[in-house]
Amino acid sequence: MAWGTANKPKVSNKLGIPNPKEGGDGDIQVRQTGIGARLFAKLGGRWFSTKLFGNELDDPNTFIPKCWSSDFTLPSSTATTDLVKLPEYITQENILSGSVTIFSIATGAYWLISPLNYEGGDTYNGIFRIGSTGSSGNLFLSCAQLGTILQAGRGRLAIFFK
């Protein structure tokens, strides 16, 4: 949709994704693509899009996973440390998987530590653990056995859940 004369929206019936040269910042279009209806918006000279959903959201058999992420800083020591408290709506029962991305200050490189697959109980992958601490039942991302390469690095935790 683009603004035509007298500030009236102009409807597009084009198929597929918009051409990068098409439209201007602030333009919005709804188009049919090979993977369904999508809403497109142009900002900063780039087209962004999101899938449009119909009645399938009301269908209890439709599964749409969610993602939550948080940034953190790794400790400068090798001691086991709780890094990130997960929100209460993410429980041991609804975690599907996750990953940790670390930027190592020592090497100037990124490390992807993944997957954090969850099949009941605590989740381990050698260095990082998702589990509860204490009697609160809150879940935390904890780390242990840090080598000097990862110490004091910056990280991001991404959790996929249902």
C-alpha positions in Angstrom: 0.0 0.0 0.0 1.3 3.4 -0.8 -0.2 6.9 -0.4 -1.8 8.2 -3.6 -3.5 11.5 -4.3 -5.4 13.1 -1.5 -3.8 10.9 1.1 -5.7 7.8 0.0 -4.0 4.5 0.3 -3.1 2.8 -3.0 -3.5 -1.0 -2.9 -1.0 -3.3 -4.6 -2.0 -6.7 -6.0 1.5 -7.7 -6.9 2.9 -11.1 -6.0 6.2 -11.9 -4.4 8.6 -9.7 -2.6 9.0 -6.0 -3.4 12.0 -4.9 -5.5 14.6 -3.1 -3.5 14.2 -0.1 -5.8 10.5 0.0 -5.4 8.8 2.4 -2.9 10.1 4.7 -0.4 10.7 4.7 3.4 7.5 4.3 5.3 5.7 2.3 2.5 3.7 -0.7 3.6 2.5 -3.5 1.3 0.6 -6.7 1.8 1.6 -9.4 -0.7 1.1 -13.0 -1.4 4.4 -15.0 -1.5 5.3 -18.6 -2.0 5.2 -19.1 1.8 1.9 -17.3 2.4 0.6 -13.7 2.9 3.3 -11.3 4.2 3.3 -7.7 5.4 6.2 -5.7 4.0 7.4 -2.3 5.3 10.3 -0.2 3.9 12.6 1.5 6.3 16.1 2.9 5.7 15.9 1.8 2.1 15.4 -1.9 3.0 12.2 -4.0 2.9 11.3 -5.9 6.1 8.5 -8.4 6.3 6.5 -10.6 8.7 4.2 -13.5 8.0 0.5 -12.8 8.4 -1.6 -15.4 10.2 -5.3 -16.2 9.7 -7.5 -18.7 11.6 -4.6 -21.1 12.0 -3.8 -19.2 15.2 -7.1 -20.3 16.6 -6.3 -24.0 15.8 -5.0 -25.8 18.9 -2.8 -28.0 16.6 -0.9 -25.0 15.3 2.5 -24.7 17.0 4.4 -21.4 16.8 7.6 -21.4 18.9 8.7 -18.4 20.8 12.2 -17.0 21.3 13.6 -15.0 24.3 17.2 -13.6 24.4 19.4 -11.8 26.9 22.8 -10.3 26.9 25.3 -11.0 29.7 29.0 -10.6 30.6 31.1 -13.6 31.6 33.0 -13.4 34.9 36.7 -12.8 34.9 37.2 -15.9 37.2 36.6 -19.6 36.5 34.1 -20.1 39.3 30.6 -21.3 38.6 28.4 -18.3 38.3 24.7 -17.6 37.6 24.7 -15.3 34.5 21.1 -14.8 33.4 17.8 -15.2 35.2 15.2 -16.5 32.8 11.7 -15.0 33.0 9.1 -17.0 35.0 7.1 -17.9 31.9 10.0 -20.0 30.7 9.9 -23.2 32.6 11.8 -26.5 32.5 8.7 -28.0 30.8 8.5 -25.5 27.9 12.2 -25.1 26.8 12.8 -26.6 23.3 16.4 -25.6 22.8 18.8 -22.7 23.0 22.2 -21.4 22.2 24.9 -19.2 23.7 27.1 -16.8 21.6 30.2 -15.5 23.2 32.5 -12.7 22.1 36.0 -13.5 23.5 37.8 -10.4 24.4 41.1 -12.4 24.6 40.9 -13.6 21.0 38.6 -11.0 19.4 36.5 -13.8 18.0 32.9 -15.1 18.4 32.1 -18.5 19.7 28.8 -20.3 19.2 28.1 -22.7 22.0 25.1 -24.7 20.9 22.8 -26.4 21.1 21.5 -26.3 24.6 19.1 -29.1 24.0 16.6 -29.7 26.7 15.2 -33.2 27.4 14.2 -32.9 31.0 16.3 -32.1 34.0 19.2 -29.7 33.7 20.6 -28.7 30.3 24.4 -29.1 29.8 26.7 -28.7 27.0 30.0 -28.9 28.9 30.3 -25.2 30.0 26.8 -23.8 30.2 23.9 -25.1 32.2 20.2 -24.1 32.4 18.7 -25.1 35.7 17.2 -23.9 38.9 19.1 -22.7 41.9 17.8 -22.7 45.4 14.2 -23.3 46.4 12.8 -20.4 44.3 12.4 -22.6 41.2 13.6 -19.8 39.0 15.8 -20.9 36.0 19.2 -19.5 35.5 21.9 -19.8 32.8 25.1 -20.8 34.8 28.6 -21.3 33.6 31.4 -23.4 34.9 34.9 -24.5 33.8 35.6 -21.3 31.9 39.0 -21.2 30.3 41.0 -18.0 30.0 39.8 -17.5 26.4 36.2 -17.0 27.4 36.8 -15.1 30.7 35.3 -11.6 30.8 33.7 -12.0 27.4 30.3 -10.8 26.3 27.5 -13.2 25.5 23.9 -13.6 24.4 21.6 -16.4 25.4 18.8 -17.4 23.1 16.1 -19.7 24.3 13.4 -21.3 22.1 10.3 -22.3 24.0 6.7 -23.3 23.6 
